[in-house]
Amino acid sequence: MRNRILFTLSIIGMVAGIVSAALFAVRPQPLPPVFNPAPNPYDHGIFANGIIESDQASGENINVYPEVAGTVTEILVREGATVSRGTPLVHIEDSVQRAVTEQQQAQAEAAHALLEELRAQPRPENLDVAVAQLAMAQASLKTSQDQLAKQEQSYATDPRSVSRNALDDARNAVRVAQANLAVAQRQLALVKAGAWSFDVRNQESQYNALAKAAAAGQALLAKYVIHAPADGTILSINAAVGSYISSQGTFDTYTQSATPVVVMGAPQDYVAVRCYVDEILIAKLHTLEQLEAQMYIRGTDVRIPLEFVRVQPYVSPKIELSNERTERVDLRVLPIVFRFKKADARVYPGQLVDVYIKAE
């Protein structure tokens, strides 16, 4: 009985092994690809990674940085908006600079008022006072002279009628009155002459210095509003209200690096594609002025012919596509720029594409 049970269990194990082997031997059919890999359209084509950017005579996109540091108080545009040159984009908190500018402007106005005061001299009221003082000095001299004449006539008639001391006092009074008259005449001439030319030039210099300081403060205050440097489209705004920005840009939480506050693209009918060709493949390219290339949009079967624009004749380390410090930097690439009509495909600046360039 026991041997029969063992024999039965052995038969069952063998059957289970055969069935399991048969099941695992069946290979599942692979799923079809979502899209076909980008084929090489040329007999001798060079593959290159490409990145979409705005079509410009130089550079990639328009990166906007502030010239002053501060906290963002207002975002005046939205991403995707088309703006013209000079359009306000971002407003930075400017209360301190505004107060400094107002103080400088007030100082310049005070200096200008003092300069106008010097130029307006003599003041009519001061001139009237000087004329009155001259008339008073003349009257005082006339009184002193009459008193002296009377004293001298009395002394000539009877020397005992006037003391010698009184006669000397009358003569001294005349000399004092004459000196006062001379002072009044010179004072009147000084008032008529107006401000001294050296004082006017000194005040002009002070006013010019303060006016230029106020203009510089006003110019610096204007920089607390970031304006569009050219006509274009707002591609990216990398700051929010309350963010701190500086001339280095703003800190990006995701990339852990500094990025431009605003990125703009040129408003044109064409879009550029910047391709990076491995340095060991550069020798296989045709004459650079006759390059032919085709672009494939990843995730689709769209193929677009490209128009050659220019070569950036500087081979540099390949870190442009990912901006990751762990990326290989021993691989050096040559940037080549092509372009195509924007209406031919829906792509956006910063998008990665596959490019094949015709080679020898």
Secondary structure, DSSP 8 states (H G I E B T S, - for coil): -HHHHHHHHHHHHHHHHHHHHHHHHS-------SS------STTEEEEEEEEEE--SSSSSEEE--SS-EEEEEE-S-TT-EE-TT-EEEEE--HHHHHHHHHHHHHHHHHHHHHHHHHT-S-HHHHHHHHHHHHHHHHHHHHHHHHHHHHHHHHHH-GGGS-HHHHHHHHHHHHHHHHHHHHHHHHHHHHHH-S-HHHHHHHHHHHHHHHHHHHHHHHHHHTTEEE-SSSEEEEEE---TT-EEBTTBEEETTTTEEE-SEEEE---SEEEEEEEEEGGGGGGB--GGG--EEEE-TTS--EEEEEEEEE----EES-TTT--TTS--S-EEEEEEEEEEGGGS---TT-EEEEEEEB-
